[in-house]
Amino acid sequence: MHLFTALLPIVVTIAYLLAAARLLSFNRCGYRVRRGMSLLASLMIGALLCAGLDQLLYQHPVSPWQAMIAVLVCVLVYRSRGNVAAMMRFSE
């Protein structure tokens, strides 16, 4: 087994859990409350936490493409500073 393929599940788990943690720690100071965005953020947090814990507990095989998507989601969440509404905008 190659070292690269052995690290992929770890990368996916960390990326999902970091993205969920960043969404959880979003500071809403100064932003108005929008129920749709709050619901979407809650669904994203739940899905990311479940995906991260599922990978951590059951250690499913992970392809490089799945790892790239997990890292991309994590980068997008951190780039928007955890603001789901900012992630949904097409221009900035």
LUMLOPA-102429 format. One record per residue (C-alpha): residue number from 0; residue in three letters; x, y, z. Coordinates in pm, 1 decimal. Example, Ala and Ser with C-alpha at 12.3 -4.5 7.8 and 13.67 -1.06 7.14 Angstrom:
BEGIN
[0 ALA [1230.0 -450.0 780.0]]
[1 SER [1367.0 -106.0 714.0]]
***
This chain:
BEGIN
[0 MET [0.0 0.0 0.0]]
[1 HIS [138.9 335.8 -94.5]]
[2 LEU [182.6 610.2 158.9]]
[3 PHE [-27.8 844.5 -54.7]]
[4 THR [-332.3 616.5 -51.5]]
[5 ALA [-288.4 553.8 320.4]]
[6 LEU [-306.6 927.5 392.7]]
[7 LEU [-620.4 997.1 188.2]]
[8 PRO [-872.3 888.2 456.0]]
[9 ILE [-692.9 1104.2 711.8]]
[10 VAL [-700.0 1404.6 477.6]]
[11 VAL [-1072.4 1355.8 408.9]]
[12 THR [-1158.2 1321.1 777.4]]
[13 ILE [-961.1 1630.1 877.2]]
[14 ALA [-1102.6 1837.4 590.3]]
[15 TYR [-1462.8 1751.0 675.0]]
[16 LEU [-1421.8 1810.4 1047.4]]
[17 LEU [-1234.5 2139.8 997.1]]
[18 ALA [-1504.5 2267.6 760.6]]
[19 ALA [-1777.8 2173.9 1007.9]]
[20 ALA [-1588.9 2340.2 1292.6]]
[21 ARG [-1548.3 2660.1 1090.1]]
[22 LEU [-1917.5 2669.5 1007.3]]
[23 LEU [-2000.2 2616.0 1374.0]]
[24 SER [-1773.6 2901.5 1480.3]]
[25 PHE [-1919.6 3160.1 1239.0]]
[26 ASN [-1967.7 3492.2 1417.9]]
[27 ARG [-2293.8 3646.5 1295.5]]
[28 CYS [-2211.3 3989.9 1438.2]]
[29 GLY [-2345.9 4250.9 1199.2]]
[30 TYR [-2516.0 4008.7 960.6]]
[31 ARG [-2891.4 3973.9 944.8]]
[32 VAL [-3052.7 3640.4 1022.7]]
[33 ARG [-3183.6 3460.2 716.7]]
[34 ARG [-3370.8 3140.8 795.9]]
[35 GLY [-3288.0 2973.7 465.1]]
[36 MET [-2915.4 3030.5 507.3]]
[37 SER [-2931.8 2919.6 870.4]]
[38 LEU [-3107.0 2599.7 766.9]]
[39 LEU [-2853.6 2538.3 491.1]]
[40 ALA [-2566.3 2599.1 733.5]]
[41 SER [-2718.3 2354.5 981.9]]
[42 LEU [-2759.5 2090.9 712.3]]
[43 MET [-2402.0 2144.4 595.2]]
[44 ILE [-2266.5 2116.0 949.9]]
[45 GLY [-2459.9 1795.2 1008.9]]
[46 ALA [-2355.3 1642.7 676.8]]
[47 LEU [-1989.0 1736.7 722.6]]
[48 LEU [-1979.6 1604.9 1078.9]]
[49 CYS [-2149.8 1279.8 978.9]]
[50 ALA [-1918.1 1233.5 680.8]]
[51 GLY [-1610.2 1300.9 892.0]]
[52 LEU [-1718.1 1071.3 1173.4]]
[53 ASP [-1826.2 801.1 928.6]]
[54 GLN [-1481.8 806.2 770.6]]
[55 LEU [-1313.1 813.5 1110.4]]
[56 LEU [-1509.8 520.1 1252.0]]
[57 TYR [-1557.6 292.4 950.9]]
[58 GLN [-1249.5 382.9 743.7]]
[59 HIS [-1403.7 344.8 400.2]]
[60 PRO [-1165.6 344.0 102.9]]
[61 VAL [-1121.4 693.3 -39.7]]
[62 SER [-1033.1 788.0 -396.0]]
[63 PRO [-808.2 1085.2 -472.2]]
[64 TRP [-1111.0 1260.9 -625.6]]
[65 GLN [-1308.5 1233.2 -303.0]]
[66 ALA [-1013.8 1376.2 -113.1]]
[67 MET [-989.2 1666.5 -358.4]]
[68 ILE [-1359.1 1744.6 -314.7]]
[69 ALA [-1327.9 1732.9 65.4]]
[70 VAL [-1029.9 1969.7 59.1]]
[71 LEU [-1208.5 2199.1 -187.2]]
[72 VAL [-1514.6 2220.2 38.8]]
[73 CYS [-1289.0 2296.7 335.2]]
[74 VAL [-1107.9 2571.3 141.2]]
[75 LEU [-1437.2 2725.8 28.5]]
[76 VAL [-1573.6 2728.8 383.3]]
[77 TYR [-1257.0 2889.8 519.9]]
[78 ARG [-1238.4 3138.7 232.3]]
[79 SER [-1590.9 3258.0 313.1]]
[80 ARG [-1500.8 3266.6 685.5]]
[81 GLY [-1785.3 3025.3 756.9]]
[82 ASN [-2049.0 3249.8 600.2]]
[83 VAL [-2280.5 3025.3 397.2]]
[84 ALA [-2446.0 3323.6 226.4]]
[85 ALA [-2103.9 3441.9 104.4]]
[86 MET [-2035.3 3092.6 -32.7]]
[87 MET [-2360.1 3102.4 -229.3]]
[88 ARG [-2279.6 3435.3 -399.9]]
[89 PHE [-2125.4 3401.8 -743.4]]
[90 SER [-1928.7 3724.3 -736.4]]
[91 GLU [-1728.0 3894.6 -467.9]]
***
